[in-house]
């Protein structure tokens, strides 16, 4: 699958099979994160791979994170606030997106989760003070079953047209594709 196909196919998955993900595949996803771009090549990220059911349950306390208890793998993306005070969040987000696209290419589903209290996650994972939790990424094989909330969101919120999200040279100057 080429990268544009992976971008088009990637969607937020909230229902997963209980099939374990091979460690080789997890390593491949982490390698995709490792080679992501970062400001001044600081690479201010750290990823905690969580497969233990009790640990996943502890990460699922957020209002929109309940499904994490049933996901085979949760990858918690953390940014090092000391290594790159200005760019740790952007750089870690780029690396997490690399994981999501690599996972799609591997036939896996993902979902970015931002529904959490950072201090709770830091306590569960025993993170040092310099690491900030950017997002949690659910990873697993999709059941291809969408919940009611996901169906409603996809029905009500269609993708915007390119002209609605772009400008040329200055804001409001319509971008016209060829």
N, C-alpha and C positions, 0 to 999 in steps of 0.2 A: 504494500500500500504506500503510495507516495504521500508526502507531508500534507498537501492540500486536501487529499481524500481523508486523511486522519482528522484534519481540522473540521471538515464538513460532517464527519461521522460522530465526532465526540459530542456527547450529551451527558447531562447530569443523571446518574443512575442511583436510585435509592433502594432497589430490591435486588438482592444478590443470592446466587447459589452458595451453598456451603462448601463448594469445591475448593480445596487449598490451592494456593498459587505456588508453583515450583520456585524454590529459592533462586534458581538460575534466572528466572523471569524477574523476580524482585530485584536482583542484582543488576539486570539490564536496565530496569527503570531508574534505579539509583545512579547508574552510569550516565543516563540521559540527563539527570539533574546535575551531576558532577561537571559535565562539559557545557553547561549553560553559560551565557555571557554574564559578566558582572562588572560594575564600575571599577576601573583600575585593576581588574582581575583579582579583586580582593576575596571573592568566593565566600561571602560572610554567612554561610548557611550550615545548618546541621539538620539531619533528618533522623527522626526516631521511628523505626518500623515496629508497629505494635500488632502482634498476632494473638497474644494471650486473651482468652475470652473475658477474664475479669478486668484486665487493663482496658480492653475495648469498651466494656460496660462503664467503666469509670470515666471514659472520654465522652460518653454519650449523654451527658446530663443537660446539654443545651436544648432549648425548645425545639430546634430544628435538627438536632443531632441524634435523636433516639435510634435511628437505623444503624448507627455505628456499632451498636452491640452485636449486630448480626452480619457484619462485613468481615470477610476473611482477613483483610489487611487494612490498617489505618497507617498512613504515613504522615507524621506530624512535621511540618516544615517550620523551622525556627531560624531567625535571623540574629546574627551576632551584632549587637548594638555598639560594642566597643571597636570591633574590627572595621566597621563601616557605618558610622553614626547617621550619615545622611541617606544611604542607599540600601541598607540591609533589607528593608521590606520589598523594595522593587526587585532587587536581585534574587531574593528568595522566591518571590512570586514567579519570576521568569523560570527558575529551576523547577518549581512545582508544575508549571504549564508544560515544560518539557516532559515531565513524568506523565502527565495526563495524555499528551499526544503519543508518547511511546506506548503507554498502556492501551490506547485505542488501536494502535498498529498491531499489538499483540493479542487483540481480541478481547480485551478487558474493558470493563466499565469503570468510571470514576465519578466522584462528586466532591467538589470543593466544599468544605464546611467551615463557616466562620461563626457559627452559633456556639460560643463557649465563653467561659470566664477564664481569662488568661491565667490568673493566679491558681485556679483549680487545676488546670492542665499542667502548669509548672510543678505543682505539688505532686500530682500523680506520676509524672515522668522524672521527678527529681532534677529539674533543669537548673543550671546555674543562673545567677542574676543577670549575666550579660546576654542570655538568649531570650528573645521575644518570640512568642508563638504567632506566626503569621497566618497559617491556615492548617486545617487537617484535610487530608485527601483520602477518601474511601476508595479502595481498589478491590475489584473482584470480578467474577463472571456474572453478567447480568442475567436475571430471570426473564428478561424481556417483558416483564409485567410492570406497568406503570400504575402508581397509586392515583387516587382521585385528585389530589392536589396537583400532581405533575400534569395530569391530563387537562385540568382546568387552566393551569398556567400556560401550557402550550396552545390551548384554544384561544385564550384571551390576549396573550402577549405574543404576537407574531414577531419575527425578526424585522427590524426596521429596514427601509430601503437605503441603499448606499448614499443617495443624495440627501437623506435626512440626517446623516451622521458625519458628513464631510463638508469641508469648504476648501476653496482655493485661495491661497495667499493670505487672506484675512477672513475672519469669521463672517459668515453670511454670504460670501461670494460662492455661488453654487459650483460645486465640482461636477464636471460633465465627463463621464467615462467615454472612451473612444467608440 
